[in-house]
Amino acid sequence: MRIISLNANGIRAAARKGFFDWLKRQRADVVCIQETKAQEWQLEDPAFRPAFMNTCVYHDAEKKGYSGVAIYARKEPDKVQVGLGWDAFDREGRWLQADFGTTSVVSLYLPSGTSKDERQQFKYECMEHLKPKLAEWATSGRDWIICGDWNIAHKEIDLKNWKANQKNSGFLPEERAWMDEVFGPVGMHDAFRRVDPRPEQYTWWSNRGRAWDNNVGWRIDYHVTSTGPADSAERARIYKDVRFSDHAPLILDYDADL
């Protein structure tokens, strides 16, 4: 089973850069997209519902040109859940879930707190809202694979300039401690790190300076999973040959079927 996650920073922009042509060759079972930055009526071109996928579902933000998530699946899911049932979160188009038998795959876009303190506080609210749910899902008996942009670099190994960013959103002590709990007592796992412990494995690069050229990046995109998928993770890859976004596609292969 191959699952790909990408923060597209605008699905229409990613399409113009060849994302769907690339995706067709990847033989993915499920693709999770974040930051579609479009309303469905703006995605009437068949390219945005690729024929090689059986299901293509979008969850837009109410605000135009903002946030939004999507899931493409080769197999039709048994159930699709749009949102988490929390209005403040769901209005921003941040959660889309597809259930296949005993497996749930999610496209998640956790807020960034870089623009202003109000958004950082909302990010903390989202984190606290999610934590008990993650703990419940970790012991639910279902297999959970929550893909997406979590907007947090967990450890020093996960960003290039960690010393200079300790007071910046995305690497704050409170955020990192929360990730410690998610990957600790909460019971979820960082599937990428199960198979790739190497440093300098980043998924996002600033558009400023020459961050991409010099690999001055952050690893803020994850497959956060329950124990079953974590144990079955076989291979992980961050695709950087072509740049579709300021994020790179995160690809994980699991020794499991949907």
C-alpha positions in Angstrom: 0.0 0.0 0.0 1.4 3.3 -1.1 0.2 6.6 0.5 1.4 10.0 -0.6 0.9 13.3 1.2 1.6 16.8 -0.2 0.8 20.3 0.9 0.3 21.6 -2.6 0.2 25.3 -1.7 -2.5 25.7 -4.3 -3.7 22.6 -6.2 -4.1 24.6 -9.4 -0.5 25.9 -9.1 0.8 22.4 -8.5 -1.2 21.1 -11.5 0.5 23.7 -13.7 3.9 22.5 -12.5 3.1 18.9 -13.6 1.9 17.4 -10.3 -0.8 15.2 -11.9 1.4 13.9 -14.6 3.9 12.8 -11.9 1.2 11.4 -9.7 -0.1 9.2 -12.5 3.2 7.3 -12.5 3.4 6.8 -8.7 0.8 4.0 -8.4 -0.4 5.4 -5.1 -3.4 3.8 -3.4 -4.3 7.0 -1.5 -3.1 10.6 -2.0 -3.7 13.2 0.7 -3.5 16.9 -0.3 -3.4 20.0 1.9 -3.8 23.6 1.0 -5.8 23.1 -2.1 -6.6 26.9 -1.9 -9.6 26.5 -4.2 -13.4 26.0 -4.1 -14.7 22.9 -5.9 -16.4 25.0 -8.6 -12.9 26.2 -9.5 -11.8 22.6 -10.1 -14.1 21.6 -12.9 -11.3 20.6 -15.2 -11.1 16.7 -15.3 -7.4 17.0 -14.2 -8.6 17.6 -10.7 -10.4 14.3 -10.6 -7.8 12.1 -12.1 -9.2 9.1 -14.0 -6.6 6.7 -12.5 -8.3 7.3 -9.1 -11.7 5.9 -8.2 -12.5 8.5 -5.6 -11.6 12.2 -5.5 -13.0 14.2 -2.5 -12.4 17.8 -1.6 -13.2 19.7 1.6 -12.9 23.4 1.0 -12.4 26.3 3.5 -15.2 28.8 3.6 -12.7 31.5 2.9 -11.8 31.6 -0.8 -8.2 30.8 -1.7 -7.4 29.4 1.7 -6.5 26.1 3.3 -8.6 23.1 2.1 -7.8 19.4 1.9 -8.4 16.5 -0.5 -8.2 12.8 -0.8 -7.8 10.7 -3.9 -8.1 6.9 -3.6 -7.7 4.1 -6.1 -10.3 2.1 -4.1 -13.7 3.5 -3.2 -13.9 4.1 0.6 -16.6 2.6 2.7 -17.2 6.0 4.3 -15.9 9.6 3.9 -16.0 12.0 6.9 -15.7 15.7 6.2 -14.4 17.6 9.2 -14.2 16.7 12.8 -17.5 18.2 14.0 -15.8 21.2 15.5 -17.0 24.3 13.6 -14.0 26.6 14.1 -11.8 23.9 12.7 -14.1 22.6 10.0 -14.8 26.1 8.5 -11.1 26.2 7.5 -11.2 22.9 5.6 -8.6 21.0 7.7 -9.8 17.4 8.1 -10.9 14.8 5.5 -11.1 11.2 6.4 -11.6 8.1 4.3 -12.4 4.7 5.9 -11.5 1.5 4.1 -12.5 -1.6 6.1 -10.5 -1.3 9.4 -8.2 1.4 8.1 -8.8 5.2 8.3 -6.7 7.5 6.2 -6.8 11.2 6.9 -5.7 14.4 5.1 -4.9 16.9 7.9 -3.8 20.5 7.7 -2.9 21.8 11.2 -2.8 25.6 11.4 0.3 27.6 11.2 1.0 30.2 13.9 3.5 32.3 12.1 1.2 35.1 10.9 0.1 36.5 14.3 -0.4 35.4 18.0 -4.1 34.9 17.4 -3.4 32.1 15.0 -0.8 30.6 17.3 -3.4 30.4 20.0 -5.8 28.7 17.6 -3.1 26.3 16.7 -2.8 25.4 20.4 -6.6 25.0 20.6 -6.4 22.5 17.7 -3.6 20.6 19.3 -5.5 20.3 22.6 -8.7 19.3 20.7 -6.8 16.6 18.8 -4.8 15.0 21.6 -7.6 13.1 23.3 -8.9 11.9 20.0 -5.5 10.7 19.0 -5.3 8.8 22.3 -8.7 7.2 21.7 -7.8 6.2 18.1 -4.4 4.7 19.1 -6.3 2.1 21.2 -9.4 1.8 19.0 -8.4 -1.3 17.2 -8.5 0.5 13.9 -5.5 1.3 11.8 -5.0 5.1 11.5 -2.8 6.9 9.0 -3.1 10.7 9.5 -1.2 12.3 6.7 -0.4 16.0 6.2 1.2 19.2 7.2 1.3 19.3 11.0 3.3 22.6 11.0 5.6 21.4 13.7 9.2 20.2 13.4 9.5 17.6 16.2 13.2 17.4 17.0 16.4 19.2 16.3 17.1 16.7 13.5 13.9 17.9 11.7 15.1 21.4 10.7 18.4 22.8 9.6 18.6 26.0 11.7 17.1 24.6 14.9 19.1 26.9 17.2 17.8 30.1 15.5 14.2 28.8 15.5 13.5 27.9 19.1 11.3 30.9 19.6 9.5 30.6 16.3 6.1 29.0 15.6 6.7 25.4 14.4 9.6 24.7 16.8 8.3 26.2 20.0 8.9 24.2 23.2 5.2 23.8 23.8 4.7 22.4 20.2 7.6 20.0 20.5 6.4 18.8 23.9 3.0 18.1 22.4 4.6 16.0 19.7 6.6 14.2 22.4 3.2 13.3 23.9 1.6 12.3 20.6 4.6 10.0 19.9 4.8 8.9 23.5 2.0 8.3 26.0 -0.8 9.2 23.5 0.3 6.1 21.5 0.7 7.3 18.0 3.9 6.9 15.8 6.0 8.9 13.3 6.0 6.3 10.5 8.7 8.1 8.5 11.1 7.9 11.4 10.4 4.2 11.7 12.2 3.6 8.4 14.4 6.7 7.9 16.5 8.0 10.9 18.8 10.2 8.8 19.2 13.9 9.4 18.5 16.6 6.8 15.3 14.9 5.6 13.0 17.9 5.1 9.6 18.4 3.5 9.3 22.2 3.4 11.6 25.0 2.4 11.1 28.8 2.6 10.8 30.6 -0.7 13.2 33.2 0.7 16.9 33.2 -0.1 18.2 29.9 -1.5 16.6 27.6 1.1 15.7 25.0 -1.4 19.1 25.1 -3.2 20.9 24.8 0.1 18.5 22.3 1.7 17.7 24.7 4.6 14.4 23.1 5.4 12.0 21.7 7.9 10.3 18.3 8.3 6.7 19.4 9.1 4.8 16.8 7.0 4.0 13.5 8.6 2.3 10.1 8.5 1.1 9.9 12.1 -0.1 6.4 12.6 -1.4 3.9 15.1 0.8 0.9 15.9 -0.2 -1.4 13.1 0.7 0.8 10.2 3.8 2.0 11.9 5.0 -1.6 12.3 4.2 -2.3 8.6 6.0 0.8 7.2 8.6 -0.5 4.8 9.9 2.4 2.7 9.8 6.2 2.9 10.8 8.8 0.3 10.7 12.6 0.0 10.4 13.4 -3.7 12.5 16.4 -4.7 13.4 15.9 -8.3 10.7 18.3 -9.4 9.3 21.1 -7.3 5.5 21.3 -7.3 5.1 23.4 -4.1 7.2 24.8 -1.2 6.6 21.3 0.3 7.7 18.0 -1.2 5.6 14.9 -1.6 6.1 12.5 1.3 5.7 8.9 0.1 5.4 5.9 2.4 5.0 2.2 1.4 3.3 -0.1 3.9 3.2 -3.9 3.9 -0.5 -3.9 4.2 -3.6 -3.6 2.0 -6.6 -1.3 2.3 
